[in-house]
Amino acid sequence: MDRSTSGDDDLLAQGVRAFVDAELVPHEALVERLDAVPDELFRDIQRKAIKAGYYALNMPEQHGGGGLSARERATAEIEFGRVSRALGVICNRPAPILKACQGDQVETYLKPTIRGERWECFALTEPGAGSDARAIATRAVQDGDDWVVNGTKQFITMAMRADFIIVFAVTGVDETPKGAQKRITAFLIDKATRGVSVTPLDVMSNRGMKSCIIGFDDVRVPHRNILGEEGGGFAIAKTWIFSGRVMLAANCVGLAERAMAIAAQYANQRVAFGRSIGSFQGTSFKLADMATAIHATRLMVFDAASRMDAGTITQRQASQVNLFGSEMVGSVTDNALQIMGGMGVTKDLPLERFWRDARVERIWEGTSEIHRDIIARDVLREFRA
């Protein structure tokens, strides 16, 4: 599927790229140095994104969002992928799972988040439950009209900025044909609630975005704050997870394209042994492989996004595009840095940051190993006699 067949896609990409280049890229060095986005800068970018129409592009129009299709969102995500995530995430959000808000939740959580008045974070991962999400140990026990939540979440992105948390907890056990299975429920928990604690982690990549540990100590949550239905947490998370995997790959395309451009420009200018280093196959073949892998990922992203729009995307397809895109950007940034040689590891250029940031892409929307396991099991099932 060739995105060039859509003029609207091209216009959207051009608009988002111009916004990213003018309003976000100039602040990357500051964010990298501070390991934070200053509040004033955060509000300024948010205000400009809302005015330009690039805020909450993924949310329903009837609630004030952009109402973009998955394909259109992928177009925007590629361009937002070109900039530090700590800056891009200010514009390109909120979590799609909030579409499941109902009743009073729409006015209390969904609409204010779309307007930029509130900020959410998504808390599923735990110290003992990463790729195996059903292993979560955080529990919620009903007590009258409330639920009491206890447990710990880990590697929760932007929890320092958020004022409410989408929390997944075990609310019981169901007997199934496959044996006992935990019943998982999603809750909307205000961060200011007594018993909630947030501690930042010091990580090597995506500076300024802050991964955190969140503790829940006898946190009381009203029944009305269940997102979706009790026991239906994974059912509503499925759409978010698939979307996250496809859009992660789109981000990877943007970052890889920027890394390749820097390396190619350097290869044209740097002279060794009387020739530009781009004229040597050791360099030129790396660039050829980069361009091919980026193009292949772009096609996979738009194919997967179109399947999302049609409601036909499968877990295997979502894992394939995530796996391919995340490993592609790791390879491209590594080879781009190699082409730059010693200059590639200096902080005068952003390649060392791209390389660090790209490393986590093979982990945080499901590890490469988990994606391969999902894909392999589906292939074996497909050809089982």
C-alpha positions as CSV (number, residue, x, y, z in Angstrom):
1,M,0.0,0.0,0.0
2,D,1.6,3.3,-1.2
3,R,0.8,6.3,0.9
4,S,1.7,8.6,-2.1
5,T,-1.6,7.7,-3.6
6,S,-3.3,9.9,-1.0
7,G,-2.9,13.6,-1.4
8,D,-4.5,14.2,1.9
9,D,-1.9,12.1,3.6
10,D,0.8,14.1,2.0
11,L,-0.7,17.4,3.2
12,L,-1.1,16.1,6.7
13,A,2.5,14.9,6.8
14,Q,3.8,18.2,5.5
15,G,1.8,20.1,8.1
16,V,2.9,18.0,11.0
17,R,6.5,18.0,9.9
18,A,6.5,21.8,9.6
19,F,5.1,22.0,13.1
20,V,7.6,19.5,14.5
21,D,10.5,21.3,12.9
22,A,9.4,24.8,14.0
23,E,8.0,24.1,17.5
24,L,9.6,20.9,18.8
25,V,13.0,20.2,17.3
26,P,14.6,23.4,18.6
27,H,13.9,22.4,22.2
28,E,15.5,18.9,22.0
29,A,18.9,19.9,23.3
30,L,17.3,21.7,26.3
31,V,15.2,18.6,27.2
32,E,18.2,16.4,26.9
33,R,20.3,18.5,29.1
34,L,17.6,19.0,31.8
35,D,16.1,15.5,31.5
36,A,12.8,17.4,31.8
37,V,10.4,19.6,29.8
38,P,10.0,22.8,31.8
39,D,6.4,23.6,32.7
40,E,6.3,26.8,30.7
41,L,7.6,25.1,27.6
42,F,5.2,22.2,28.0
43,R,2.2,24.6,28.2
44,D,3.4,26.6,25.3
45,I,3.8,23.6,23.0
46,Q,0.5,22.2,24.2
47,R,-1.2,25.5,23.4
48,K,0.3,25.7,20.0
49,A,-0.5,22.1,19.2
50,I,-4.2,22.7,20.1
51,K,-4.3,25.9,18.0
52,A,-2.7,24.1,15.0
53,G,-5.1,21.2,15.3
54,Y,-2.5,18.6,16.1
55,Y,-3.6,17.8,19.6
56,A,-5.7,14.7,20.4
57,L,-5.8,13.7,16.7
58,N,-6.8,10.2,17.7
59,M,-9.9,11.0,19.7
60,P,-13.6,11.3,18.5
61,E,-14.7,14.5,16.9
62,Q,-17.9,14.6,18.9
63,H,-15.8,15.0,22.1
64,G,-13.4,17.6,20.6
65,G,-10.8,15.4,19.2
66,G,-9.3,15.2,15.7
67,G,-11.2,12.1,14.7
68,L,-8.5,10.9,12.4
69,S,-8.5,7.4,11.0
70,A,-5.8,5.0,11.9
71,R,-4.1,5.5,8.5
72,E,-4.2,9.3,9.0
73,R,-2.8,8.9,12.6
74,A,0.0,6.7,11.2
75,T,0.9,9.6,8.8
76,A,1.1,12.0,11.8
77,E,2.9,9.5,14.0
78,I,5.7,9.1,11.5
79,E,6.4,12.9,11.6
80,F,6.1,13.0,15.4
81,G,8.5,10.1,15.5
82,R,11.2,12.4,14.2
83,V,11.5,14.4,17.4
84,S,12.3,13.5,21.1
85,R,9.3,11.6,22.5
86,A,9.2,13.9,25.6
87,L,8.2,16.7,23.2
88,G,6.2,14.7,20.6
89,V,4.0,13.1,23.3
90,I,2.8,16.6,24.4
91,C,0.9,16.9,21.2
92,N,0.2,13.4,20.0
93,R,-2.1,11.8,22.7
94,P,-4.2,10.8,24.8
95,A,-4.4,7.1,25.2
96,P,-7.0,5.6,22.9
97,I,-8.4,3.4,25.7
98,L,-10.1,6.5,27.1
99,K,-12.6,6.2,24.4
100,A,-14.2,3.6,26.7
101,C,-15.2,6.3,29.1
102,Q,-18.9,6.4,29.8
103,G,-21.4,8.3,31.8
104,D,-19.8,10.9,34.1
105,Q,-16.4,9.7,33.1
106,V,-16.8,11.5,29.7
107,E,-17.0,14.9,31.4
108,T,-14.6,14.1,34.3
109,Y,-11.8,12.4,32.3
110,L,-12.3,12.1,28.6
111,K,-13.2,15.6,27.5
112,P,-10.8,17.5,29.8
113,T,-8.0,15.2,28.6
114,I,-8.9,15.9,25.0
115,R,-8.9,19.7,25.7
116,G,-5.5,19.4,27.4
117,E,-6.8,20.3,30.8
118,R,-6.0,16.9,32.3
119,W,-3.2,14.3,31.6
120,E,-3.3,10.5,32.0
121,C,-0.8,7.7,32.3
122,F,-1.3,4.0,31.5
123,A,-0.4,1.6,34.3
124,L,-0.2,-2.1,33.4
125,T,3.4,-3.2,33.8
126,E,4.6,-4.4,37.2
127,P,7.9,-5.5,38.7
128,G,6.8,-9.2,38.1
129,A,4.6,-8.7,35.1
130,G,5.9,-7.1,31.9
131,S,5.4,-9.2,28.8
132,D,3.2,-11.6,30.7
133,A,0.5,-9.0,31.5
134,R,-1.9,-11.6,33.0
135,A,0.7,-12.1,35.8
136,I,-0.1,-8.7,37.3
137,A,-0.4,-8.9,41.1
138,T,-2.0,-5.5,41.8
139,R,-5.4,-6.3,43.4
140,A,-8.7,-4.4,43.9
141,V,-11.1,-5.7,46.5
142,Q,-14.7,-4.4,46.7
143,D,-15.7,-2.7,49.9
144,G,-19.2,-1.3,49.7
145,D,-19.4,1.2,46.9
146,D,-15.6,1.4,46.6
147,W,-12.7,-0.8,45.5
148,V,-9.5,-0.9,47.6
149,V,-6.4,-1.1,45.4
150,N,-3.0,-2.4,46.6
151,G,0.0,-3.1,44.5
152,T,2.9,-1.6,42.5
153,K,3.3,-0.6,38.9
154,Q,6.6,0.0,37.2
155,F,8.0,1.7,34.0
156,I,4.9,3.9,33.8
157,T,5.6,6.7,31.4
158,M,4.8,10.3,32.3
159,A,3.3,9.5,35.7
160,M,5.0,12.6,37.1
161,R,3.0,14.8,34.7
162,A,-0.3,12.9,34.9
163,D,-3.1,13.8,37.2
164,F,-5.0,10.5,36.8
165,I,-3.9,7.0,36.1
166,I,-5.5,4.1,34.1
167,V,-4.8,1.2,36.4
168,F,-5.2,-2.5,35.7
169,A,-5.9,-4.7,38.8
170,V,-7.0,-8.2,39.6
171,T,-10.6,-8.2,40.8
172,G,-11.2,-11.9,41.0
173,V,-10.6,-15.3,39.4
174,D,-12.7,-17.0,36.7
175,E,-12.8,-20.7,36.0
176,T,-12.3,-21.3,32.2
177,P,-11.8,-24.4,30.0
178,K,-8.1,-23.6,30.3
179,G,-8.2,-23.4,34.1
180,A,-8.4,-20.6,36.6
181,Q,-7.8,-17.1,35.0
182,K,-7.5,-13.8,36.7
183,R,-10.3,-11.3,36.1
184,I,-8.6,-8.0,35.2
185,T,-10.4,-4.6,35.6
186,A,-9.3,-1.1,34.5
187,F,-9.8,1.8,36.9
188,L,-9.5,5.5,36.6
189,I,-7.6,6.7,39.7
190,D,-6.9,10.3,40.5
191,K,-3.2,10.7,41.4
192,A,-4.0,12.9,44.3
193,T,-6.0,10.1,46.0
194,R,-4.6,9.1,49.4
195,G,-2.3,6.1,49.2
196,V,-0.9,6.8,45.7
197,S,2.9,7.4,45.4
198,V,5.0,8.1,42.4
199,T,8.8,7.6,42.2
200,P,10.8,8.5,39.0
201,L,13.3,6.0,37.5
202,D,16.6,7.0,36.0
203,V,16.8,5.4,32.6
204,M,19.2,5.8,29.6
205,S,16.7,6.8,26.9
206,N,13.9,9.2,26.1
207,R,15.2,11.8,28.5
208,G,12.5,14.2,29.8
209,M,9.7,11.6,29.5
210,K,10.3,10.0,32.9
211,S,9.4,6.4,33.5
212,C,8.1,5.9,37.1
213,I,7.1,3.4,39.8
214,I,3.6,3.9,41.2
215,G,2.6,2.5,44.5
216,F,-1.0,1.9,45.7
217,D,-1.5,1.5,49.4
218,D,-5.1,0.9,50.4
219,V,-6.3,3.3,47.7
220,R,-10.0,3.7,47.7
221,V,-11.6,4.1,44.2
222,P,-15.4,4.5,43.7
223,H,-17.2,1.9,41.7
224,R,-18.1,4.5,39.1
225,N,-14.4,4.8,38.2
226,I,-14.3,1.4,36.6
227,L,-13.3,1.9,32.9
228,G,-15.5,-0.4,30.8
229,E,-16.9,-3.3,32.9
230,E,-15.6,-5.2,35.9
231,G,-13.5,-8.0,34.6
232,G,-13.3,-6.4,31.1
233,G,-10.0,-4.7,31.4
234,F,-8.1,-6.7,28.8
235,A,-11.1,-6.5,26.4
236,I,-10.9,-2.7,26.2
237,A,-7.1,-2.8,26.4
238,K,-6.8,-4.9,23.2
239,T,-7.6,-2.0,20.9
240,W,-5.1,0.2,22.7
241,I,-2.4,-2.5,22.6
242,F,-2.9,-3.1,18.8
243,S,-2.9,0.7,18.2
244,G,0.2,1.2,20.3
245,R,2.1,-1.5,18.4
246,V,1.3,-0.1,14.9
247,M,1.9,3.5,15.9
248,L,5.2,2.6,17.6
249,A,6.4,1.3,14.2
250,A,5.2,4.5,12.6
251,N,7.3,6.5,15.1
252,C,10.3,4.2,14.2
253,V,9.9,5.2,10.6
254,G,10.2,8.9,11.4
255,L,13.3,8.5,13.7
256,A,15.0,6.2,11.2
257,E,14.4,8.6,8.3
258,R,16.0,11.4,10.3
259,A,19.0,9.3,11.3
260,M,19.5,8.2,7.7
261,A,19.4,11.8,6.4
262,I,22.1,12.9,8.8
263,A,24.3,9.9,7.9
264,A,23.8,10.4,4.1
265,Q,24.6,14.1,4.3
266,Y,27.8,13.3,6.2
267,A,28.7,10.6,3.7
268,N,28.4,13.1,0.9
269,Q,30.7,15.6,2.7
270,R,33.3,13.6,4.5
271,V,36.3,12.8,2.4
272,A,38.7,9.9,3.0
273,F,41.5,8.7,0.7
274,G,40.6,11.5,-1.7
275,R,36.9,10.4,-2.1
276,S,33.7,11.0,-0.3
277,I,33.0,8.1,2.0
278,G,29.6,7.7,0.4
279,S,31.4,6.4,-2.7
280,F,32.8,3.4,-0.8
281,Q,30.5,0.3,-0.7
282,G,31.1,-0.1,3.0
283,T,29.1,3.1,3.4
284,S,26.8,3.2,0.4
285,F,25.5,-0.3,1.0
286,K,24.6,0.6,4.6
287,L,22.5,3.5,3.2
288,A,20.9,1.3,0.6
289,D,19.9,-1.2,3.3
290,M,18.6,1.6,5.5
291,A,16.4,3.1,2.8
292,T,15.0,-0.4,1.9
293,A,14.2,-1.3,5.5
294,I,12.5,2.1,6.2
295,H,10.4,1.8,3.0
296,A,9.3,-1.8,4.0
297,T,8.4,-0.6,7.5
298,R,6.4,2.3,6.1
299,L,4.4,-0.1,3.8
300,M,3.8,-2.4,6.8
301,V,2.6,0.5,8.9
302,F,0.0,1.7,6.4
303,D,-1.2,-1.8,5.7
304,A,-1.7,-2.4,9.4
305,A,-3.3,0.9,9.9
306,S,-5.8,0.2,7.1
307,R,-6.6,-3.1,8.7
308,M,-7.2,-1.2,11.9
309,D,-9.7,1.1,10.1
310,A,-11.4,-2.0,8.7
311,G,-11.5,-3.7,12.0
312,T,-9.6,-6.8,10.7
313,I,-6.2,-6.4,12.2
314,T,-5.0,-9.5,14.1
315,Q,-2.6,-9.9,17.0
316,R,-0.1,-11.5,14.7
317,Q,-0.2,-8.6,12.2
318,A,0.2,-6.0,15.1
319,S,3.2,-8.0,16.4
320,Q,4.7,-8.3,13.0
321,V,4.7,-4.5,12.3
322,N,6.0,-3.8,15.8
323,L,8.8,-6.4,15.6
324,F,9.9,-5.3,12.2
325,G,9.7,-1.5,12.9
326,S,11.5,-1.7,16.3
327,E,14.3,-3.8,15.0
328,M,14.6,-1.7,11.8
329,V,15.1,1.6,13.8
330,G,17.7,-0.1,16.0
331,S,19.7,-1.2,12.9
332,V,19.3,2.1,11.1
333,T,20.4,4.2,14.0
334,D,23.4,1.9,14.7
335,N,24.5,2.0,11.1
336,A,24.0,5.7,10.9
337,L,26.2,6.1,13.9
338,Q,28.8,3.8,12.4
339,I,28.9,5.9,9.2
340,M,29.6,9.0,11.3
341,G,32.5,7.3,13.1
342,G,33.8,9.2,16.1
343,M,31.5,12.1,15.3
344,G,28.5,9.8,15.8
345,V,29.1,9.3,19.5
346,T,29.6,13.0,20.3
347,K,26.8,15.0,21.8
348,D,27.3,17.7,19.2
349,L,25.1,15.6,16.9
350,P,21.8,13.9,17.9
351,L,22.8,10.4,16.6
352,E,24.0,9.1,19.9
353,R,20.6,10.1,21.4
354,F,18.7,8.5,18.5
355,W,20.7,5.3,19.1
356,R,19.9,5.3,22.8
357,D,16.2,6.2,22.3
358,A,15.8,3.5,19.6
359,R,17.0,0.7,22.0
360,V,13.8,0.8,24.1
361,E,11.6,0.3,21.0
362,R,12.4,-3.4,21.2
363,I,11.0,-3.6,24.7
364,W,8.2,-1.3,25.7
365,E,5.3,-2.3,23.4
366,G,6.2,-6.0,23.9
367,T,9.7,-7.4,23.6
368,S,10.9,-8.7,20.3
369,E,11.0,-12.2,21.8
370,I,7.3,-12.0,22.8
371,H,6.3,-10.7,19.3
372,R,8.2,-13.6,17.7
373,D,6.5,-16.0,20.1
374,I,3.0,-14.6,19.1
375,I,3.8,-14.8,15.4
376,A,5.3,-18.3,15.5
377,R,2.4,-19.7,17.5
378,D,0.0,-18.3,15.0
379,V,2.0,-19.7,12.0
380,L,2.1,-23.1,13.6
381,R,-1.6,-23.0,14.3
382,E,-2.3,-22.0,10.7
383,F,-0.5,-25.0,9.3
384,R,-1.5,-27.5,11.9
385,A,-2.8,-30.7,10.4
